[in-house]
Amino acid sequence: MSLALRGLRRSFGPAQALRDIALEVKGGEFVALLGPSGSGKTTLLRILAGLDFPDQGEVRIDDQDMAQVPARHRRIGFVFQHYALFRHMTVFENVAFGLRVRPRSSRPHEAEIAARVRRLLERMQIAELERRLPEQISGGQRQRVALARALAIEPRLLLLDEPFGALDAEVRKGLRHWLRALHVELNLTSLFVTHDQDEAMELADRVAVMQAGRIVQFDTPARILDQPANGFVAGFIGQAQRFAGRLTPQELVFDGIPLAPLPRHRLLGEAAAPGAGQGPAEAFIRAHEWRATPGPGNAVLTSARPAGGRVQAVFALGDSLVEAELPPGLLEPGEPCQLDPLTARVFLAEAPFAAP
Amino acid sequence: MRQRSLPGFGVSLGVTLVWLVGLVLVPLLALLLRPWELGPLGVWKSLAEPRVLAALRLSFLGALAASAAMLPLGLLVAWVLVRYRFPGRRLLDGVVDLPFALPTAVAGLALTALYAPNGWLGAPLDALGLKVAYTPLGVGLAMAFVGLPFVVRTVEPVLRDLPLEAEEAAATLGASRPQVVWRVVLPALAPALLAGFAMASARAIGEYGSVIFIAGNMPMVSEIAPLLIVVRLEQFDYAGAAAVGLAMLALSFLLLLGLNLATRFWRRA
């Protein structure tokens, strides 16, 4: 299985949901589409499934153009955010649906259908629910039924729209690991949509970060964390705080906040390289990239809460609040200190996306 | 008695019972008792007249047939109203309710004028050898006319709540459009369709004003049971009229009970 998207565009009236999307997914990969709501993730997923159609561009699966292939012939499993189970059918019938609607020539025998449905339900650990109606089972169980139903057609690609969106935090954590294991065990190729970066980073082999209808970075979680492609990704991933500043040939000077300039060799990102340019820039600093020195200085600790061996601290720095991680016992709330960034990811300010 | 969290139970139950008894039960009781002045044998004789049997048959079979014919049409109208956006949709939405709102006699006169042998539609149909007015067909037509809004208005809200996603899911699972409609949409609508059918039938059975003009009221052919009641009342045969009423009440009750049970069965299956 291979999936390739080229030059996909889709607008709804004046709103451009997708602008020039390109993406290649290899067989066996688990890919996350990550982005804030309205960034076009779900539209992209629906186009892949054949439930929506691009204005321009092409979708190729196994090197076959999908433009003329209707949803029902694509063999793509789709798990809807709210599951979209058939309410008048039992769990068993829901899962059997994709087999029963096959043309007579390729439809398995009744016994074969029953065996396959039971095998799937067992794999999903919900074998005992086969006679229940969707309204009689819990959200997490519905999720598994929806997954079993999509897998029953042996899809070459599995699409999941916010697979954990409608579940509470407890169930969500458990299902994540389970889904990852299932993906590996069944040798699936999967694409899922999420707005939760932890979910994307934890589950996916590669993450496509979407912003306003574009894929701004498509990479492994580690590289996205280490080398964000632009300010948007740096700000969206890894709980970094954004500061405005200016790059000079020697250093980064912060605007409107009492922080000492950072020399270029301490900076991260392409813009930090010597001679990479200068001018207005934005800098992203993560909570663990600070050093606090007790004593009179530029900041005051306003609050602190323990978090796994470290302390999550909030400092008043000039007019702004800064979040930083500290070793425990270093400062008490109300104490002044000198707060310095150890490093920062910098991006030269770019013109906002021009409409194509 | 234990304290209830919602006050006013005693008062509201009392008022409800008084209204229900005064408005519904007492008249029904009168209807139940009145015919027996004739004695059991008299009631039997009064109902076993061929003219009475023919009228009851026309009323019930006509109502069932008309409502059944309105099921696909009502479903189609509801579908168009819910699923499509087009200019004039609100107008169509309003037109659906006209048979509700129109005085029944007006509807009857309009239908008769239209379908009479010299009417706009009646003349060409007559030329084709199809007589509508003054035949059982005309009776069914008038019954269908008053029944349509019941089907549309019961199906519409259920159809609106039916998530489009279920149909999309079916498509991704390989179902063709007819399979989606047959296996996903119709089963979800079945209880509503049955309820609409029951209400349309109930209305059609009792329909008087819009039917009698187009029916022509020929005994044994196009005379409906409600008209027979009026005929007997005009002959001061009150007990005989009540006997026909009693028969209609019993048959309607059985019909609705049966449909109710069917709906419940459907929901459970």
HADDOCK unambig.tbl for C-alpha pairs under 7 A between the chains (distance, minus, plus):
assign (segid A and resid 51 and name CA) (segid B and resid 168 and name CA) 6.93 0.50 0.50
assign (segid A and resid 71 and name CA) (segid B and resid 171 and name CA) 6.04 0.50 0.50
assign (segid A and resid 71 and name CA) (segid B and resid 172 and name CA) 5.28 0.50 0.50
assign (segid A and resid 72 and name CA) (segid B and resid 171 and name CA) 4.96 0.50 0.50
assign (segid A and resid 72 and name CA) (segid B and resid 172 and name CA) 4.88 0.50 0.50
assign (segid A and resid 72 and name CA) (segid B and resid 173 and name CA) 6.14 0.50 0.50
assign (segid A and resid 72 and name CA) (segid B and resid 174 and name CA) 3.92 0.50 0.50
assign (segid A and resid 72 and name CA) (segid B and resid 175 and name CA) 6.07 0.50 0.50
assign (segid A and resid 72 and name CA) (segid B and resid 176 and name CA) 6.97 0.50 0.50
assign (segid A and resid 73 and name CA) (segid B and resid 174 and name CA) 6.17 0.50 0.50
assign (segid A and resid 76 and name CA) (segid B and resid 172 and name CA) 6.53 0.50 0.50
assign (segid A and resid 77 and name CA) (segid B and resid 172 and name CA) 6.53 0.50 0.50
assign (segid A and resid 78 and name CA) (segid B and resid 172 and name CA) 6.72 0.50 0.50
assign (segid A and resid 84 and name CA) (segid B and resid 165 and name CA) 5.57 0.50 0.50
assign (segid A and resid 84 and name CA) (segid B and resid 166 and name CA) 4.82 0.50 0.50
assign (segid A and resid 84 and name CA) (segid B and resid 169 and name CA) 6.71 0.50 0.50
assign (segid A and resid 85 and name CA) (segid B and resid 166 and name CA) 6.36 0.50 0.50
assign (segid A and resid 86 and name CA) (segid B and resid 166 and name CA) 6.29 0.50 0.50
assign (segid A and resid 86 and name CA) (segid B and resid 184 and name CA) 6.89 0.50 0.50
assign (segid A and resid 88 and name CA) (segid B and resid 187 and name CA) 6.99 0.50 0.50
assign (segid A and resid 88 and name CA) (segid B and resid 188 and name CA) 6.29 0.50 0.50
assign (segid A and resid 98 and name CA) (segid B and resid 173 and name CA) 4.75 0.50 0.50
assign (segid A and resid 98 and name CA) (segid B and resid 174 and name CA) 6.08 0.50 0.50
assign (segid A and resid 101 and name CA) (segid B and resid 174 and name CA) 6.64 0.50 0.50
assign (segid A and resid 101 and name CA) (segid B and resid 175 and name CA) 5.46 0.50 0.50
assign (segid A and resid 102 and name CA) (segid B and resid 174 and name CA) 6.87 0.50 0.50
assign (segid A and resid 150 and name CA) (segid B and resid 173 and name CA) 6.93 0.50 0.50
assign (segid A and resid 153 and name CA) (segid B and resid 173 and name CA) 6.70 0.50 0.50
